[in-house]
Amino acid sequence: MRIDKFLNSVNITKRRAVSEDMCKNGVVKINNIVVKPAKDVKIGDIIEISYLEKVVKYEVLQIPQTKTIPKSQQNEYVKEV
């Protein structure tokens, strides 16, 4: 699954366009490498998002099969590191 779709489907970003812009602006890294929106996410990857005042890291636990998941199930797909 693409990183921009993944961030949207696991409720890290509210819209896919937002996650796409974040990737294009170099804010999103996978395993310490700045990625483009089309980069595929695999189980075990560490996603790092650099916000203005903090950096948040997530570990990918599983890839969602549906377009969106309930916010209550977010911890089944990503774990904050």
N, CA, C and O atoms as a Maestro MAE file, in Angstrom:
{
 s_m_m2io_version
 :::
 2.0.0
}

f_m_ct {
 s_m_title
 :::
 protein
 m_atom[324] {
  # First column is atom index #
  i_m_mmod_type
  r_m_x_coord
  r_m_y_coord
  r_m_z_coord
  i_m_residue_number
  s_m_chain_name
  s_m_pdb_residue_name
  s_m_pdb_atom_name
  i_m_atomic_number
  :::
  1 25 0.847 -1.181 0.000 1 A "MET " " N  " 7
  2 3 0.000 0.000 0.000 1 A "MET " " CA " 6
  3 2 0.892 1.243 0.000 1 A "MET " " C  " 6
  4 15 1.919 1.290 0.677 1 A "MET " " O  " 8
  5 25 0.479 2.239 -0.768 2 A "ARG " " N  " 7
  6 3 1.238 3.496 -0.840 2 A "ARG " " CA " 6
  7 2 1.246 4.198 0.518 2 A "ARG " " C  " 6
  8 15 0.298 4.076 1.293 2 A "ARG " " O  " 8
  9 25 2.318 4.930 0.798 3 A "ILE " " N  " 7
  10 3 2.455 5.622 2.091 3 A "ILE " " CA " 6
  11 2 1.362 6.670 2.268 3 A "ILE " " C  " 6
  12 15 0.837 6.816 3.371 3 A "ILE " " O  " 8
  13 25 1.003 7.407 1.212 4 A "ASP " " N  " 7
  14 3 -0.041 8.433 1.372 4 A "ASP " " CA " 6
  15 2 -1.398 7.797 1.681 4 A "ASP " " C  " 6
  16 15 -2.150 8.327 2.499 4 A "ASP " " O  " 8
  17 25 -1.719 6.680 1.048 5 A "LYS " " N  " 7
  18 3 -2.972 5.976 1.344 5 A "LYS " " CA " 6
  19 2 -2.929 5.354 2.737 5 A "LYS " " C  " 6
  20 15 -3.931 5.357 3.452 5 A "LYS " " O  " 8
  21 25 -1.769 4.821 3.122 6 A "PHE " " N  " 7
  22 3 -1.636 4.181 4.429 6 A "PHE " " CA " 6
  23 2 -1.865 5.182 5.558 6 A "PHE " " C  " 6
  24 15 -2.614 4.899 6.493 6 A "PHE " " O  " 8
  25 25 -1.228 6.350 5.477 7 A "LEU " " N  " 7
  26 3 -1.390 7.369 6.524 7 A "LEU " " CA " 6
  27 2 -2.843 7.793 6.662 7 A "LEU " " C  " 6
  28 15 -3.314 8.049 7.771 7 A "LEU " " O  " 8
  29 25 -3.548 7.867 5.556 8 A "ASN " " N  " 7
  30 3 -4.961 8.234 5.588 8 A "ASN " " CA " 6
  31 2 -5.812 7.094 6.139 8 A "ASN " " C  " 6
  32 15 -6.679 7.331 6.980 8 A "ASN " " O  " 8
  33 25 -5.587 5.885 5.693 9 A "SER " " N  " 7
  34 3 -6.464 4.777 6.085 9 A "SER " " CA " 6
  35 2 -6.305 4.381 7.551 9 A "SER " " C  " 6
  36 15 -7.253 3.867 8.144 9 A "SER " " O  " 8
  37 25 -5.131 4.606 8.154 10 A "VAL " " N  " 7
  38 3 -4.970 4.281 9.580 10 A "VAL " " CA " 6
  39 2 -5.175 5.507 10.470 10 A "VAL " " C  " 6
  40 15 -4.790 5.504 11.640 10 A "VAL " " O  " 8
  41 25 -5.783 6.550 9.910 11 A "ASN " " N  " 7
  42 3 -6.199 7.747 10.654 11 A "ASN " " CA " 6
  43 2 -5.048 8.559 11.246 11 A "ASN " " C  " 6
  44 15 -5.214 9.184 12.293 11 A "ASN " " O  " 8
  45 25 -3.894 8.559 10.599 12 A "ILE " " N  " 7
  46 3 -2.806 9.443 11.032 12 A "ILE " " CA " 6
  47 2 -3.031 10.834 10.421 12 A "ILE " " C  " 6
  48 15 -2.784 11.849 11.073 12 A "ILE " " O  " 8
  49 25 -3.499 10.875 9.173 13 A "THR " " N  " 7
  50 3 -3.901 12.143 8.555 13 A "THR " " CA " 6
  51 2 -5.390 12.075 8.232 13 A "THR " " C  " 6
  52 15 -5.948 10.992 8.054 13 A "THR " " O  " 8
  53 25 -6.028 13.243 8.158 14 A "LYS " " N  " 7
  54 3 -7.470 13.271 7.918 14 A "LYS " " CA " 6
  55 2 -7.822 13.053 6.452 14 A "LYS " " C  " 6
  56 15 -8.853 12.455 6.146 14 A "LYS " " O  " 8
  57 25 -6.970 13.535 5.538 15 A "ARG " " N  " 7
  58 3 -7.237 13.385 4.110 15 A "ARG " " CA " 6
  59 2 -5.988 12.902 3.394 15 A "ARG " " C  " 6
  60 15 -4.867 13.176 3.823 15 A "ARG " " O  " 8
  61 25 -6.193 12.177 2.295 16 A "ARG " " N  " 7
  62 3 -5.058 11.661 1.538 16 A "ARG " " CA " 6
  63 2 -4.247 12.804 0.924 16 A "ARG " " C  " 6
  64 15 -3.025 12.707 0.810 16 A "ARG " " O  " 8
  65 25 -4.908 13.860 0.540 17 A "ALA " " N  " 7
  66 3 -4.203 15.010 -0.036 17 A "ALA " " CA " 6
  67 2 -3.210 15.600 0.966 17 A "ALA " " C  " 6
  68 15 -2.137 16.066 0.583 17 A "ALA " " O  " 8
  69 25 -3.573 15.577 2.250 18 A "VAL " " N  " 7
  70 3 -2.678 16.087 3.295 18 A "VAL " " CA " 6
  71 2 -1.432 15.204 3.386 18 A "VAL " " C  " 6
  72 15 -0.312 15.713 3.427 18 A "VAL " " O  " 8
  73 25 -1.624 13.888 3.417 19 A "SER " " N  " 7
  74 3 -0.468 12.997 3.519 19 A "SER " " CA " 6
  75 2 0.385 13.059 2.249 19 A "SER " " C  " 6
  76 15 1.606 12.919 2.316 19 A "SER " " O  " 8
  77 25 -0.247 13.268 1.104 20 A "GLU " " N  " 7
  78 3 0.501 13.415 -0.151 20 A "GLU " " CA " 6
  79 2 1.387 14.664 -0.106 20 A "GLU " " C  " 6
  80 15 2.552 14.609 -0.498 20 A "GLU " " O  " 8
  81 25 0.837 15.794 0.374 21 A "ASP " " N  " 7
  82 3 1.608 17.027 0.511 21 A "ASP " " CA " 6
  83 2 2.750 16.867 1.510 21 A "ASP " " C  " 6
  84 15 3.848 17.381 1.296 21 A "ASP " " O  " 8
  85 25 2.486 16.150 2.603 22 A "MET " " N  " 7
  86 3 3.534 15.932 3.600 22 A "MET " " CA " 6
  87 2 4.711 15.169 2.985 22 A "MET " " C  " 6
  88 15 5.869 15.489 3.252 22 A "MET " " O  " 8
  89 25 4.411 14.168 2.170 23 A "CYS " " N  " 7
  90 3 5.471 13.399 1.506 23 A "CYS " " CA " 6
  91 2 6.236 14.271 0.514 23 A "CYS " " C  " 6
  92 15 7.465 14.222 0.459 23 A "CYS " " O  " 8
  93 25 5.511 15.067 -0.264 24 A "LYS " " N  " 7
  94 3 6.154 15.922 -1.268 24 A "LYS " " CA " 6
  95 2 7.054 16.971 -0.630 24 A "LYS " " C  " 6
  96 15 8.030 17.403 -1.244 24 A "LYS " " O  " 8
  97 25 6.736 17.387 0.601 25 A "ASN " " N  " 7
  98 3 7.528 18.406 1.291 25 A "ASN " " CA " 6
  99 2 8.637 17.819 2.163 25 A "ASN " " C  " 6
  100 15 9.299 18.556 2.894 25 A "ASN " " O  " 8
  101 25 8.846 16.523 2.099 26 A "GLY " " N  " 7
  102 3 9.960 15.901 2.815 26 A "GLY " " CA " 6
  103 2 9.743 15.718 4.301 26 A "GLY " " C  " 6
  104 15 10.710 15.592 5.053 26 A "GLY " " O  " 8
  105 25 8.498 15.700 4.742 27 A "VAL " " N  " 7
  106 3 8.185 15.580 6.165 27 A "VAL " " CA " 6
  107 2 8.125 14.118 6.602 27 A "VAL " " C  " 6
  108 15 8.328 13.810 7.777 27 A "VAL " " O  " 8
  109 25 7.843 13.212 5.650 28 A "VAL " " N  " 7
  110 3 7.648 11.797 5.973 28 A "VAL " " CA " 6
  111 2 8.880 10.991 5.585 28 A "VAL " " C  " 6
  112 15 9.400 11.122 4.477 28 A "VAL " " O  " 8
  113 25 9.342 10.150 6.520 29 A "LYS " " N  " 7
  114 3 10.465 9.256 6.258 29 A "LYS " " CA " 6
  115 2 10.041 7.828 6.581 29 A "LYS " " C  " 6
  116 15 9.267 7.592 7.509 29 A "LYS " " O  " 8
  117 25 10.555 6.883 5.809 30 A "ILE " " N  " 7
  118 3 10.399 5.467 6.124 30 A "ILE " " CA " 6
  119 2 11.804 4.918 6.305 30 A "ILE " " C  " 6
  120 15 12.632 5.001 5.398 30 A "ILE " " O  " 8
  121 25 12.072 4.356 7.481 31 A "ASN " " N  " 7
  122 3 13.400 3.816 7.810 31 A "ASN " " CA " 6
  123 2 14.504 4.841 7.545 31 A "ASN " " C  " 6
  124 15 15.529 4.514 6.948 31 A "ASN " " O  " 8
  125 25 14.288 6.093 7.994 32 A "ASN " " N  " 7
  126 3 15.234 7.208 7.892 32 A "ASN " " CA " 6
  127 2 15.519 7.665 6.464 32 A "ASN " " C  " 6
  128 15 16.551 8.292 6.221 32 A "ASN " " O  " 8
  129 25 14.636 7.370 5.516 33 A "ILE " " N  " 7
  130 3 14.789 7.829 4.134 33 A "ILE " " CA " 6
  131 2 13.544 8.633 3.772 33 A "ILE " " C  " 6
  132 15 12.422 8.148 3.921 33 A "ILE " " O  " 8
  133 25 13.744 9.878 3.292 34 A "VAL " " N  " 7
  134 3 12.619 10.714 2.869 34 A "VAL " " CA " 6
  135 2 11.966 10.046 1.662 34 A "VAL " " C  " 6
  136 15 12.649 9.639 0.722 34 A "VAL " " O  " 8
  137 25 10.637 9.936 1.694 35 A "VAL " " N  " 7
  138 3 9.935 9.188 0.650 35 A "VAL " " CA " 6
  139 2 8.935 10.045 -0.110 35 A "VAL " " C  " 6
  140 15 8.483 11.086 0.367 35 A "VAL " " O  " 8
  141 25 8.601 9.571 -1.315 36 A "LYS " " N  " 7
  142 3 7.569 10.193 -2.136 36 A "LYS " " CA " 6
  143 2 6.236 9.523 -1.821 36 A "LYS " " C  " 6
  144 15 6.218 8.455 -1.210 36 A "LYS " " O  " 8
  145 25 5.111 10.136 -2.231 37 A "PRO " " N  " 7
  146 3 3.788 9.585 -1.899 37 A "PRO " " CA " 6
  147 2 3.546 8.165 -2.412 37 A "PRO " " C  " 6
  148 15 2.737 7.442 -1.830 37 A "PRO " " O  " 8
  149 25 4.217 7.748 -3.474 38 A "ALA " " N  " 7
  150 3 3.959 6.431 -4.068 38 A "ALA " " CA " 6
  151 2 4.767 5.303 -3.428 38 A "ALA " " C  " 6
  152 15 4.609 4.145 -3.814 38 A "ALA " " O  " 8
  153 25 5.625 5.614 -2.462 39 A "LYS " " N  " 7
  154 3 6.457 4.583 -1.820 39 A "LYS " " CA " 6
  155 2 5.583 3.570 -1.093 39 A "LYS " " C  " 6
  156 15 4.666 3.944 -0.362 39 A "LYS " " O  " 8
  157 25 5.871 2.280 -1.296 40 A "ASP " " N  " 7
  158 3 5.097 1.226 -0.649 40 A "ASP " " CA " 6
  159 2 5.533 1.026 0.799 40 A "ASP " " C  " 6
  160 15 6.715 1.129 1.128 40 A "ASP " " O  " 8
  161 25 4.562 0.739 1.650 41 A "VAL " " N  " 7
  162 3 4.804 0.474 3.066 41 A "VAL " " CA " 6
  163 2 4.763 -1.040 3.277 41 A "VAL " " C  " 6
  164 15 3.910 -1.734 2.723 41 A "VAL " " O  " 8
  165 25 5.704 -1.538 4.091 42 A "LYS " " N  " 7
  166 3 5.720 -2.963 4.418 42 A "LYS " " CA " 6
  167 2 5.617 -3.125 5.934 42 A "LYS " " C  " 6
  168 15 5.909 -2.195 6.686 42 A "LYS " " O  " 8
  169 25 5.203 -4.304 6.371 43 A "ILE " " N  " 7
  170 3 5.122 -4.592 7.803 43 A "ILE " " CA " 6
  171 2 6.518 -4.523 8.389 43 A "ILE " " C  " 6
  172 15 7.462 -5.082 7.832 43 A "ILE " " O  " 8
  173 25 6.648 -3.831 9.521 44 A "GLY " " N  " 7
  174 3 7.935 -3.678 10.186 44 A "GLY " " CA " 6
  175 2 8.633 -2.365 9.886 44 A "GLY " " C  " 6
  176 15 9.609 -2.022 10.553 44 A "GLY " " O  " 8
  177 25 8.151 -1.618 8.888 45 A "ASP " " N  " 7
  178 3 8.738 -0.318 8.560 45 A "ASP " " CA " 6
  179 2 8.513 0.668 9.708 45 A "ASP " " C  " 6
  180 15 7.511 0.592 10.419 45 A "ASP " " O  " 8
  181 25 9.455 1.588 9.876 46 A "ILE " " N  " 7
  182 3 9.312 2.673 10.850 46 A "ILE " " CA " 6
  183 2 9.026 3.953 10.069 46 A "ILE " " C  " 6
  184 15 9.853 4.411 9.280 46 A "ILE " " O  " 8
  185 25 7.840 4.522 10.299 47 A "ILE " " N  " 7
  186 3 7.436 5.763 9.637 47 A "ILE " " CA " 6
  187 2 7.712 6.909 10.601 47 A "ILE " " C  " 6
  188 15 7.289 6.873 11.756 47 A "ILE " " O  " 8
  189 25 8.422 7.922 10.123 48 A "GLU " " N  " 7
  190 3 8.768 9.080 10.954 48 A "GLU " " CA " 6
  191 2 8.150 10.322 10.326 48 A "GLU " " C  " 6
  192 15 8.380 10.611 9.151 48 A "GLU " " O  " 8
  193 25 7.365 11.055 11.113 49 A "ILE " " N  " 7
  194 3 6.723 12.274 10.632 49 A "ILE " " CA " 6
  195 2 7.247 13.443 11.455 49 A "ILE " " C  " 6
  196 15 7.147 13.448 12.682 49 A "ILE " " O  " 8
  197 25 7.808 14.436 10.762 50 A "SER " " N  " 7
  198 3 8.383 15.608 11.434 50 A "SER " " CA " 6
  199 2 7.372 16.749 11.403 50 A "SER " " C  " 6
  200 15 7.183 17.404 10.378 50 A "SER " " O  " 8
  201 25 6.725 16.974 12.549 51 A "TYR " " N  " 7
  202 3 5.836 18.125 12.685 51 A "TYR " " CA " 6
  203 2 6.681 19.327 13.092 51 A "TYR " " C  " 6
  204 15 7.884 19.187 13.313 51 A "TYR " " O  " 8
  205 25 6.067 20.509 13.194 52 A "LEU " " N  " 7
  206 3 6.832 21.714 13.522 52 A "LEU " " CA " 6
  207 2 7.521 21.616 14.870 52 A "LEU " " C  " 6
  208 15 8.682 22.002 15.005 52 A "LEU " " O  " 8
  209 25 6.805 21.095 15.882 53 A "GLU " " N  " 7
  210 3 7.363 21.107 17.232 53 A "GLU " " CA " 6
  211 2 7.797 19.735 17.736 53 A "GLU " " C  " 6
  212 15 8.397 19.644 18.807 53 A "GLU " " O  " 8
  213 25 7.509 18.662 16.990 54 A "LYS " " N  " 7
  214 3 7.889 17.325 17.455 54 A "LYS " " CA " 6
  215 2 8.038 16.359 16.287 54 A "LYS " " C  " 6
  216 15 7.594 16.631 15.171 54 A "LYS " " O  " 8
  217 25 8.670 15.230 16.570 55 A "VAL " " N  " 7
  218 3 8.818 14.156 15.596 55 A "VAL " " CA " 6
  219 2 8.121 12.923 16.163 55 A "VAL " " C  " 6
  220 15 8.373 12.537 17.304 55 A "VAL " " O  " 8
  221 25 7.245 12.305 15.371 56 A "VAL " " N  " 7
  222 3 6.501 11.130 15.822 56 A "VAL " " CA " 6
  223 2 6.906 9.946 14.948 56 A "VAL " " C  " 6
  224 15 6.971 10.058 13.724 56 A "VAL " " O  " 8
  225 25 7.176 8.811 15.593 57 A "LYS " " N  " 7
  226 3 7.546 7.595 14.861 57 A "LYS " " CA " 6
  227 2 6.484 6.529 15.089 57 A "LYS " " C  " 6
  228 15 5.977 6.361 16.198 57 A "LYS " " O  " 8
  229 25 6.157 5.808 14.010 58 A "TYR " " N  " 7
  230 3 5.189 4.719 14.065 58 A "TYR " " CA " 6
  231 2 5.823 3.469 13.466 58 A "TYR " " C  " 6
  232 15 6.569 3.545 12.490 58 A "TYR " " O  " 8
  233 25 5.518 2.319 14.062 59 A "GLU " " N  " 7
  234 3 5.921 1.050 13.470 59 A "GLU " " CA " 6
  235 2 4.694 0.425 12.815 59 A "GLU " " C  " 6
  236 15 3.618 0.382 13.412 59 A "GLU " " O  " 8
  237 25 4.860 -0.062 11.582 60 A "VAL " " N  " 7
  238 3 3.755 -0.676 10.846 60 A "VAL " " CA " 6
  239 2 3.580 -2.109 11.341 60 A "VAL " " C  " 6
  240 15 4.501 -2.920 11.239 60 A "VAL " " O  " 8
  241 25 2.395 -2.424 11.880 61 A "LEU " " N  " 7
  242 3 2.117 -3.766 12.391 61 A "LEU " " CA " 6
  243 2 1.402 -4.622 11.359 61 A "LEU " " C  " 6
  244 15 1.687 -5.814 11.238 61 A "LEU " " O  " 8
  245 25 0.474 -4.027 10.612 62 A "GLN " " N  " 7
  246 3 -0.186 -4.719 9.509 62 A "GLN " " CA " 6
  247 2 -0.732 -3.707 8.520 62 A "GLN " " C  " 6
  248 15 -0.884 -2.525 8.827 62 A "GLN " " O  " 8
  249 25 -1.022 -4.201 7.324 63 A "ILE " " N  " 7
  250 3 -1.520 -3.348 6.251 63 A "ILE " " CA " 6
  251 2 -3.039 -3.520 6.170 63 A "ILE " " C  " 6
  252 15 -3.515 -4.650 6.057 63 A "ILE " " O  " 8
  253 25 -3.815 -2.422 6.226 64 A "PRO " " N  " 7
  254 3 -5.277 -2.543 6.148 64 A "PRO " " CA " 6
  255 2 -5.725 -3.038 4.771 64 A "PRO " " C  " 6
  256 15 -5.140 -2.675 3.751 64 A "PRO " " O  " 8
  257 25 -6.764 -3.864 4.755 65 A "GLN " " N  " 7
  258 3 -7.314 -4.384 3.506 65 A "GLN " " CA " 6
  259 2 -8.418 -3.473 2.962 65 A "GLN " " C  " 6
  260 15 -8.742 -3.521 1.775 65 A "GLN " " O  " 8
  261 25 -8.994 -2.642 3.841 66 A "THR " " N  " 7
  262 3 -10.060 -1.735 3.425 66 A "THR " " CA " 6
  263 2 -9.523 -0.313 3.304 66 A "THR " " C  " 6
  264 15 -8.412 -0.015 3.741 66 A "THR " " O  " 8
  265 25 -10.332 0.559 2.702 67 A "LYS " " N  " 7
  266 3 -9.909 1.942 2.481 67 A "LYS " " CA " 6
  267 2 -9.711 2.686 3.792 67 A "LYS " " C  " 6
  268 15 -8.755 3.450 3.932 67 A "LYS " " O  " 8
  269 25 -10.603 2.473 4.755 68 A "THR " " N  " 7
  270 3 -10.470 3.119 6.063 68 A "THR " " CA " 6
  271 2 -10.753 2.105 7.157 68 A "THR " " C  " 6
  272 15 -11.448 1.110 6.948 68 A "THR " " O  " 8
  273 25 -10.198 2.382 8.326 69 A "ILE " " N  " 7
  274 3 -10.453 1.539 9.489 69 A "ILE " " CA " 6
  275 2 -11.010 2.426 10.603 69 A "ILE " " C  " 6
  276 15 -10.758 3.631 10.606 69 A "ILE " " O  " 8
  277 25 -11.752 1.864 11.536 70 A "PRO " " N  " 7
  278 3 -12.229 2.670 12.664 70 A "PRO " " CA " 6
  279 2 -11.051 3.162 13.507 70 A "PRO " " C  " 6
  280 15 -10.056 2.456 13.668 70 A "PRO " " O  " 8
  281 25 -11.173 4.363 14.036 71 A "LYS " " N  " 7
  282 3 -10.097 4.930 14.852 71 A "LYS " " CA " 6
  283 2 -9.783 4.047 16.057 71 A "LYS " " C  " 6
  284 15 -8.647 4.026 16.530 71 A "LYS " " O  " 8
  285 25 -10.779 3.320 16.553 72 A "SER " " N  " 7
  286 3 -10.563 2.435 17.699 72 A "SER " " CA " 6
  287 2 -9.637 1.263 17.372 72 A "SER " " C  " 6
  288 15 -9.058 0.665 18.279 72 A "SER " " O  " 8
  289 25 -9.491 0.930 16.097 73 A "GLN " " N  " 7
  290 3 -8.624 -0.185 15.694 73 A "GLN " " CA " 6
  291 2 -7.251 0.270 15.224 73 A "GLN " " C  " 6
  292 15 -6.471 -0.548 14.737 73 A "GLN " " O  " 8
  293 25 -6.933 1.556 15.358 74 A "GLN " " N  " 7
  294 3 -5.666 2.089 14.873 74 A "GLN " " CA " 6
  295 2 -4.467 1.376 15.481 74 A "GLN " " C  " 6
  296 15 -3.475 1.149 14.789 74 A "GLN " " O  " 8
  297 25 -4.537 1.016 16.764 75 A "ASN " " N  " 7
  298 3 -3.389 0.379 17.429 75 A "ASN " " CA " 6
  299 2 -3.113 -1.038 16.909 75 A "ASN " " C  " 6
  300 15 -2.070 -1.609 17.230 75 A "ASN " " O  " 8
  301 25 -4.018 -1.616 16.117 76 A "GLU " " N  " 7
  302 3 -3.776 -2.925 15.510 76 A "GLU " " CA " 6
  303 2 -2.905 -2.788 14.257 76 A "GLU " " C  " 6
  304 15 -2.296 -3.764 13.819 76 A "GLU " " O  " 8
  305 25 -2.845 -1.594 13.684 77 A "TYR " " N  " 7
  306 3 -2.116 -1.379 12.427 77 A "TYR " " CA " 6
  307 2 -0.805 -0.625 12.618 77 A "TYR " " C  " 6
  308 15 0.172 -0.899 11.921 77 A "TYR " " O  " 8
  309 25 -0.773 0.318 13.548 78 A "VAL " " N  " 7
  310 3 0.455 1.064 13.829 78 A "VAL " " CA " 6
  311 2 0.670 1.168 15.329 78 A "VAL " " C  " 6
  312 15 -0.275 1.186 16.119 78 A "VAL " " O  " 8
  313 25 1.955 1.236 15.698 79 A "LYS " " N  " 7
  314 3 2.311 1.396 17.119 79 A "LYS " " CA " 6
  315 2 3.268 2.586 17.188 79 A "LYS " " C  " 6
  316 15 4.260 2.642 16.461 79 A "LYS " " O  " 8
  317 25 2.957 3.531 18.068 80 A "GLU " " N  " 7
  318 3 3.848 4.680 18.232 80 A "GLU " " CA " 6
  319 2 5.107 4.232 18.970 80 A "GLU " " C  " 6
  320 15 5.039 3.583 20.014 80 A "GLU " " O  " 8
  321 25 6.263 4.598 18.400 81 A "VAL " " N  " 7
  322 3 7.549 4.175 18.978 81 A "VAL " " CA " 6
  323 2 8.161 5.302 19.772 81 A "VAL " " C  " 6
  324 15 9.244 5.142 20.335 81 A "VAL " " O  " 8
  :::
 }
 m_bond[323] {
  # First column is bond index #
  i_m_from
  i_m_to
  i_m_order
  :::
  1 1 2 1
  2 2 3 1
  3 3 4 2
  4 3 5 1
  5 5 6 1
  6 6 7 1
  7 7 8 2
  8 7 9 1
  9 9 10 1
  10 10 11 1
  11 11 12 2
  12 11 13 1
  13 13 14 1
  14 14 15 1
  15 15 16 2
  16 15 17 1
  17 17 18 1
  18 18 19 1
  19 19 20 2
  20 19 21 1
  21 21 22 1
  22 22 23 1
  23 23 24 2
  24 23 25 1
  25 25 26 1
  26 26 27 1
  27 27 28 2
  28 27 29 1
  29 29 30 1
  30 30 31 1
  31 31 32 2
  32 31 33 1
  33 33 34 1
  34 34 35 1
  35 35 36 2
  36 35 37 1
  37 37 38 1
  38 38 39 1
  39 39 40 2
  40 39 41 1
  41 41 42 1
  42 42 43 1
  43 43 44 2
  44 43 45 1
  45 45 46 1
  46 46 47 1
  47 47 48 2
  48 47 49 1
  49 49 50 1
  50 50 51 1
  51 51 52 2
  52 51 53 1
  53 53 54 1
  54 54 55 1
  55 55 56 2
  56 55 57 1
  57 57 58 1
  58 58 59 1
  59 59 60 2
  60 59 61 1
  61 61 62 1
  62 62 63 1
  63 63 64 2
  64 63 65 1
  65 65 66 1
  66 66 67 1
  67 67 68 2
  68 67 69 1
  69 69 70 1
  70 70 71 1
  71 71 72 2
  72 71 73 1
  73 73 74 1
  74 74 75 1
  75 75 76 2
  76 75 77 1
  77 77 78 1
  78 78 79 1
  79 79 80 2
  80 79 81 1
  81 81 82 1
  82 82 83 1
  83 83 84 2
  84 83 85 1
  85 85 86 1
  86 86 87 1
  87 87 88 2
  88 87 89 1
  89 89 90 1
  90 90 91 1
  91 91 92 2
  92 91 93 1
  93 93 94 1
  94 94 95 1
  95 95 96 2
  96 95 97 1
  97 97 98 1
  98 98 99 1
  99 99 100 2
  100 99 101 1
  101 101 102 1
  102 102 103 1
  103 103 104 2
  104 103 105 1
  105 105 106 1
  106 106 107 1
  107 107 108 2
  108 107 109 1
  109 109 110 1
  110 110 111 1
  111 111 112 2
  112 111 113 1
  113 113 114 1
  114 114 115 1
  115 115 116 2
  116 115 117 1
  117 117 118 1
  118 118 119 1
  119 119 120 2
  120 119 121 1
  121 121 122 1
  122 122 123 1
  123 123 124 2
  124 123 125 1
  125 125 126 1
  126 126 127 1
  127 127 128 2
  128 127 129 1
  129 129 130 1
  130 130 131 1
  131 131 132 2
  132 131 133 1
  133 133 134 1
  134 134 135 1
  135 135 136 2
  136 135 137 1
  137 137 138 1
  138 138 139 1
  139 139 140 2
  140 139 141 1
  141 141 142 1
  142 142 143 1
  143 143 144 2
  144 143 145 1
  145 145 146 1
  146 146 147 1
  147 147 148 2
  148 147 149 1
  149 149 150 1
  150 150 151 1
  151 151 152 2
  152 151 153 1
  153 153 154 1
  154 154 155 1
  155 155 156 2
  156 155 157 1
  157 157 158 1
  158 158 159 1
  159 159 160 2
  160 159 161 1
  161 161 162 1
  162 162 163 1
  163 163 164 2
  164 163 165 1
  165 165 166 1
  166 166 167 1
  167 167 168 2
  168 167 169 1
  169 169 170 1
  170 170 171 1
  171 171 172 2
  172 171 173 1
  173 173 174 1
  174 174 175 1
  175 175 176 2
  176 175 177 1
  177 177 178 1
  178 178 179 1
  179 179 180 2
  180 179 181 1
  181 181 182 1
  182 182 183 1
  183 183 184 2
  184 183 185 1
  185 185 186 1
  186 186 187 1
  187 187 188 2
  188 187 189 1
  189 189 190 1
  190 190 191 1
  191 191 192 2
  192 191 193 1
  193 193 194 1
  194 194 195 1
  195 195 196 2
  196 195 197 1
  197 197 198 1
  198 198 199 1
  199 199 200 2
  200 199 201 1
  201 201 202 1
  202 202 203 1
  203 203 204 2
  204 203 205 1
  205 205 206 1
  206 206 207 1
  207 207 208 2
  208 207 209 1
  209 209 210 1
  210 210 211 1
  211 211 212 2
  212 211 213 1
  213 213 214 1
  214 214 215 1
  215 215 216 2
  216 215 217 1
  217 217 218 1
  218 218 219 1
  219 219 220 2
  220 219 221 1
  221 221 222 1
  222 222 223 1
  223 223 224 2
  224 223 225 1
  225 225 226 1
  226 226 227 1
  227 227 228 2
  228 227 229 1
  229 229 230 1
  230 230 231 1
  231 231 232 2
  232 231 233 1
  233 233 234 1
  234 234 235 1
  235 235 236 2
  236 235 237 1
  237 237 238 1
  238 238 239 1
  239 239 240 2
  240 239 241 1
  241 241 242 1
  242 242 243 1
  243 243 244 2
  244 243 245 1
  245 245 246 1
  246 246 247 1
  247 247 248 2
  248 247 249 1
  249 249 250 1
  250 250 251 1
  251 251 252 2
  252 251 253 1
  253 253 254 1
  254 254 255 1
  255 255 256 2
  256 255 257 1
  257 257 258 1
  258 258 259 1
  259 259 260 2
  260 259 261 1
  261 261 262 1
  262 262 263 1
  263 263 264 2
  264 263 265 1
  265 265 266 1
  266 266 267 1
  267 267 268 2
  268 267 269 1
  269 269 270 1
  270 270 271 1
  271 271 272 2
  272 271 273 1
  273 273 274 1
  274 274 275 1
  275 275 276 2
  276 275 277 1
  277 277 278 1
  278 278 279 1
  279 279 280 2
  280 279 281 1
  281 281 282 1
  282 282 283 1
  283 283 284 2
  284 283 285 1
  285 285 286 1
  286 286 287 1
  287 287 288 2
  288 287 289 1
  289 289 290 1
  290 290 291 1
  291 291 292 2
  292 291 293 1
  293 293 294 1
  294 294 295 1
  295 295 296 2
  296 295 297 1
  297 297 298 1
  298 298 299 1
  299 299 300 2
  300 299 301 1
  301 301 302 1
  302 302 303 1
  303 303 304 2
  304 303 305 1
  305 305 306 1
  306 306 307 1
  307 307 308 2
  308 307 309 1
  309 309 310 1
  310 310 311 1
  311 311 312 2
  312 311 313 1
  313 313 314 1
  314 314 315 1
  315 315 316 2
  316 315 317 1
  317 317 318 1
  318 318 319 1
  319 319 320 2
  320 319 321 1
  321 321 322 1
  322 322 323 1
  323 323 324 2
  :::
 }
}
